[in-house]
């Protein structure tokens, strides 16, 4: 008899354990009780600064059919750092980018996943140390985080 992975799994009973393990609630695998809330992530980024609603442009569709691939653009002229926060996602901090002193532009274009309907927040730390933000409500037909 030739020893294959299948034979090994069948004879040791690991096949049954693997099947039962897959039936566990997905939330047990992805939920981290130590994960900070969106407010905690934003407060850590702000570092005590007052957050103002100005100087940041968040380009994001207000309705997306598929939360698995959501295009997003953030324009923040004069920013040293940009962060994107999705409060309804399992991991709230979606993106964090730092720009060097010699960066010509402070502009990010990417895609992200969204778990459910939520208000996405783009934060930027400007050259003078101030923190600014833009928000966009997004309705998601099919969530992309699990």
C-alpha positions in Angstrom: 0.0 0.0 0.0 1.3 3.4 -1.0 1.3 6.0 1.8 -0.4 9.2 0.7 -1.6 12.2 2.6 -5.2 11.0 2.1 -4.5 7.5 3.5 -2.7 9.1 6.5 -5.6 11.4 7.3 -8.1 8.6 7.0 -6.3 6.3 9.2 -5.5 8.8 11.9 -8.9 10.4 12.0 -7.6 13.9 11.3 -9.9 14.1 8.3 -12.9 14.1 10.7 -11.2 16.7 12.9 -10.5 19.0 10.0 -14.1 18.8 8.9 -15.4 19.6 12.3 -12.9 22.5 12.6 -14.2 24.1 9.4 -17.7 24.1 10.9 -16.8 26.4 13.8 -18.1 29.9 13.8 -15.9 32.1 11.6 -16.3 34.9 14.2 -14.1 32.9 16.6 -11.3 32.9 14.1 -11.5 36.6 13.1 -12.6 38.4 16.2 -9.9 39.7 18.4 -11.1 41.1 21.8 -7.9 43.1 22.0 -8.6 44.9 18.7 -9.0 48.6 19.4 -12.3 50.4 18.5 -12.4 52.9 15.7 -12.6 55.8 18.3 -9.4 54.5 19.9 -7.6 54.2 16.6 -8.6 57.8 15.7 -7.7 59.1 19.1 -4.2 57.5 18.9 -3.6 59.0 15.4 -4.8 62.5 16.6 -2.5 62.3 19.6 -4.4 64.9 21.5 -4.9 67.3 18.6 -8.3 68.7 17.7 -9.6 67.0 14.5 -10.9 69.5 11.9 -13.1 68.7 8.9 -11.1 70.3 6.1 -8.2 69.9 3.6 -8.8 66.2 2.9 -10.7 64.8 0.0 -12.0 61.2 0.2 -13.2 59.8 -3.1 -15.4 56.8 -2.4 -18.6 55.5 -3.9 -21.6 55.9 -1.6 -23.0 52.5 -2.7 -21.0 49.4 -3.6 -22.3 46.1 -4.7 -19.2 44.1 -3.6 -17.4 45.0 -0.4 -14.5 42.8 -1.5 -12.9 45.4 -3.8 -13.8 49.0 -3.1 -11.7 51.7 -4.9 -10.7 54.6 -2.7 -8.7 57.8 -3.3 -7.4 60.2 -0.6 -6.1 63.7 -1.5 -4.4 65.6 1.4 -2.1 68.3 0.0 0.6 69.0 2.6 0.1 65.9 4.6 2.9 64.0 6.3 0.7 61.0 7.2 -2.6 59.5 6.1 -4.8 56.9 7.8 -8.0 55.3 6.6 -10.4 53.9 9.2 -13.4 51.6 8.6 -15.4 51.3 11.8 -17.5 48.3 10.9 -14.5 46.2 9.6 -13.0 43.5 11.9 -9.7 45.4 11.7 -10.6 49.1 11.9 -7.3 50.6 10.6 -7.4 49.9 6.9 -4.4 52.0 5.7 -1.6 54.0 7.1 0.8 55.9 4.9 3.7 58.2 5.8 5.2 60.6 3.3 8.8 61.7 3.4 10.0 65.3 3.5 10.7 65.3 -0.2 7.3 63.8 -1.3 5.9 65.8 -4.2 2.3 64.8 -3.5 0.2 63.5 -0.6 -2.2 61.4 -2.6 -3.2 57.7 -2.2 -5.1 55.5 -4.6 -5.9 51.9 -3.6 -8.7 49.4 -3.0 -10.0 48.2 0.3 -12.5 45.7 1.7 -15.7 46.8 3.6 -17.6 44.4 5.8 -20.9 46.3 6.0 -22.6 49.7 5.7 -20.5 52.3 7.5 -19.0 55.7 7.6 -15.4 55.5 6.4 -12.9 58.1 7.9 -9.8 59.5 6.2 -7.4 61.2 8.6 -4.3 63.3 7.7 -1.6 64.8 9.8 -0.4 67.9 8.2 3.1 69.5 8.0 2.2 71.9 10.8 1.1 69.0 13.1 -2.7 69.6 12.8 -5.0 66.7 12.2 -7.8 66.9 9.6 -10.4 64.4 8.3 -13.0 63.6 5.7 -15.8 61.1 6.0 -18.0 59.2 3.6 -21.0 57.0 4.3 -21.0 53.8 2.2 -23.7 51.3 1.7 -22.5 47.8 1.0 -24.7 45.1 -0.7 -22.3 42.1 -0.1 -19.7 42.4 2.6 -16.1 41.6 1.8 -14.6 40.8 5.2 -15.5 37.3 5.9 
